[in-house]
C-alpha cells in the first residue's frame, strides 16, 4: 500500500520535535539601573533676596545610577556683577548635598548663597551661574 508520500512502503514524515525542557527557576524580571550613583545637576533657579550679597538658589538633583547618593557637597560659583554688567569676580561656596537621593529619585533643594558683603558695593549684585556636586 502506498505510504503518506504516495510511495509504497515509505515511512511517515518526521513530526515536530519535542521542545527542550526549560531551565529550572523563575525567569529574571526587568532590572533597574545598576552601578554607582550618578547625579545630574539641574540649572540653578535664582531669586533675589533683600541683601544684594545673597540670593536663593534652587537646584534639582536627579540620580540616574543604581545606588543611593548618601552624602556629598554642592559647589556654587557666584559671580559678582558690576552696575554696567561687568563680571568682576567669581567666588565659590559649598553646602551639603540633600542626601540620601535614591536610585531614580529627583530631589529639589533651595539654598541661600551669600558672599562677603564688602565684595558687593552699592550698585552691584551677585549671580550664581554654575552649580556642581560631588557625592558618595
Secondary structure by P-SEA (a helix, b strand, c coil): ccccccccccccccccccccccccccccccccccccbbbbbccbbbbbcccccbbbbbbbbbbccccccccbbbbbbbbbbcccccccbbbbbbbbccccccccbbbbbbbbcccccccccccccccccccccccc
